[in-house]
Structures are given as structure tokens and as C-alpha cells.
Amino acid sequence: MITLLTVVHVAVCLFLIVIVLLQHGKGADAGATFGGSGQSLFGTEGPVPLLNKITTTVAIIFMLTSVTLAYLSSSKSTGSVMTELAKPKAATVEKVEGKTKQEEKVIPMPVATPESKDVTPAEGETKK
């Protein structure tokens, strides 16, 4: 069912692209007045009413297939992708005998003193 609906959806999508590209823009009428070909094939109004109706119908079908595919895919899902991953093993803890207290490491932080802010000039430079 979903495969058939996907095929119909792709076909409607491609047809919608083609039908939109067949329509001419609003600026195309000015080019036709200066020696462009007449549109007697589609009548005096041109292809606008026919192409508009076809475009509207195909767009509605496209939207209906999109909503239907979204509904079917959300209701069909039963699990998660994450369930297929292996669970990480817990880290092994080794007991160290003879130590009763956890040792603390103290890292001294550098202290800024007024003497450390004076920078000695490099060779050839003078202190300002």
C-alpha cells in the first residue's frame, strides 16, 4: 500500500513540476504583442483556465498523498532506531587495597602580582 502510494506521489510530483513549467509568467504577454506567436490553439484567453484547473487538481492530489504518506509512516512505526544499538557495558571498577582515603590533588594556580605585570622590553626596544 505504501509502495503504491509512494509511486503515485512521485509521479504526481513530477507531473506538477512539468505543468508549472508549462505555464508562462505575467511578463510573457508583452513579448507576444511584438511579433510573438498567437495562441489560437487554446482560444482567445489562452491556456490559462485549462492549465490553472489542471495545476489545482494535481496540487490537491499531491497534498493528499503527502498527508496520507505522513500518517501511514507515523502510525506504522513500532520502534526506534536506537533500539538496534548495543548498550554500552558498564566500566569495570578495580579495588585498590591499602588505601582508605581518596587522595586529593591540589594544583596551585598562578597568582598575578604587581611585579609580574611589568614586562621587560625586548632587545632594541625602549620602555615607554
Contacts in CASP RR format, 6 or more apart in sequence:
PFRMAT RR
TARGET T0000
AUTHOR 0000-0000-0000
METHOD contacts of the structure
MODEL  1
MITLLTVVHVAVCLFLIVIVLLQHGKGADAGATFGGSGQSLFGTEGPVPL
LNKITTTVAIIFMLTSVTLAYLSSSKSTGSVMTELAKPKAATVEKVEGKT
KQEEKVIPMPVATPESKDVTPAEGETKK
1 72 0 8 1.000
2 69 0 8 1.000
2 72 0 8 1.000
2 73 0 8 1.000
2 76 0 8 1.000
5 65 0 8 1.000
5 68 0 8 1.000
5 69 0 8 1.000
5 72 0 8 1.000
6 69 0 8 1.000
8 65 0 8 1.000
9 62 0 8 1.000
9 65 0 8 1.000
9 66 0 8 1.000
9 69 0 8 1.000
12 58 0 8 1.000
12 61 0 8 1.000
12 62 0 8 1.000
12 65 0 8 1.000
13 62 0 8 1.000
15 58 0 8 1.000
16 55 0 8 1.000
16 58 0 8 1.000
16 59 0 8 1.000
16 62 0 8 1.000
19 51 0 8 1.000
19 54 0 8 1.000
19 55 0 8 1.000
19 58 0 8 1.000
20 55 0 8 1.000
22 47 0 8 1.000
22 51 0 8 1.000
23 47 0 8 1.000
23 48 0 8 1.000
23 51 0 8 1.000
23 55 0 8 1.000
32 38 0 8 1.000
32 39 0 8 1.000
39 46 0 8 1.000
39 47 0 8 1.000
42 50 0 8 1.000
121 127 0 8 1.000
END
